[in-house]
Amino acid sequence: MPYPFDAQFVLPFPQLPVIIRKIASTDTTSEITALLDTGADATLVPESFLEHIQADELYATRVRSHWGEWRAVTVYVVDLVVAGETLPAIEVIADEQGDVILLGRNVLNLLILLLDGPNRQSDVLVRRPLRL
């Protein structure tokens, strides 16, 4: 099922629905729209979502933003359901400042994605197409 790009941005942004689930639990968020950031190494999730489901904290570390500054962060582990595909035990960075989920390459590389820029839609495929 194709999902439309988010047109709130100057250049429309690919997005997919996500549910965040605490590991070995039924505690989940509702379905949330996440932006696909193919330039990000890791996935960022607003800290409030992680606190809501009482996600398991793994460790503290530092990350460098695309602007070059370093920031202390906390890494959590959760199950992600991305466009209906369950991805178990995914490490995510708690974002204290933002209110948007950014799916980075640690998640995107686990999926077969179709980013259809001309039609401004994205999709997760269950198998590789024979030909596009």
N, C-alpha and C positions, 0 to 999 in steps of 0.2 A: 504494500500500500504506500503510495508516494505521499510525502509530507511537504507542504509548501515552505519555501524559504521565508525567513522573517524579513518583511519589507520595511521594518522600522529603521533599518540601517541604510546609509547612503548607497552602499552596495549590498543588496539583499544577502542575508546570512543563512547558510544551511542549518537546519534544525531537525531534531528528532524527539519523540516523547520518551521520557525516562521515569522509572520508578526506582527509588532507593530503598533497599531492604537491609535490615540488620541481619547479620549472619546467624543462621540457626534460630531464626525467630520469625514471627508473623508481623513484627513491627515494620511498617512501610510508610513511605510518603504517598501522597496521591500522585497521579501522573503529572509530571512537570516537563515543560519544554526545555531542552538543552541545546545550546549552540555547538556546532561542530568546528573545532579549531585545529586544523591539520598542522599548524605551526607550533602547537604546544606539546611539550613532552608528556605532561601529566594532566590529569583531570582535576578541575577545581569545583568544589561543591560549597555553597554557602554554609557556614558553620551552623546556622540555625536549623537547617534540614538534618544535619548529623546529630545535633543535640535532641531534636524532636524524636528520633528513633533510638536514641541512646546507642549510637554506633560505637564499635570498639576502637579505642585509640591505640595506635601501634607505636609511634615514636615521634619525637620532635626533631626537626632538621631546619636547614635553610635552603631557600630557593632564590634564584636570580630571575627577575622579571625581564620582559622584552626591552625595558628601558635600561637594564644593567644594574639596578640596585638589588642588594640582598635583603631578604626578609625572613624572619623566623616564622615557621609554620608547624602545624601538627598534621600528621598523616594518620588517616583512619582506614579501616578495611570494611567494605560493604559488598553486598551483592547488588548488581545493577541489572535492571530489565530495560533494554534499549530496543524500542520498536518491537516489543514482544520477544526478543532474544535475551535469555538469561545469561549473564556473565558473572560467575561466582568469584568471590574473594578478590575484589578489585581494590587496589590502593588508591585513595583519593586525598587531595590536599584540602584541608578546611580553609575556606576563604572568609576571613573575618570582616572584610569590607564590602564584597560584592553581593549581589542578590541573583546572580545568573549562574547556571551550571555551564561550564565549558568542558566539553568532552575532548580530551587530548589524545595523542597517539597511543598511550598505554591502553586505551579503550578502542579507539578507531581501528587499530591494527588487528583487532580480534574479530572484526566484522567485514563482510563483503558489502561495501558501500557503493551506491550509485549517486553521484553528485551531478545532476543534470542542470547546469547553469542556464542554458538557453530557455528551458521550461521552468526554471526557478523552483526545482523540487529535489528532494533527497529521498533515498529509500535504502533499507537494509534488505539484501537479497539472501534467500535461503540456499541458493546454489549459484555457481558461476554461470553466466549466460554463455551459450555456444558462440554467439556473435552479437555485438551491439550495433 
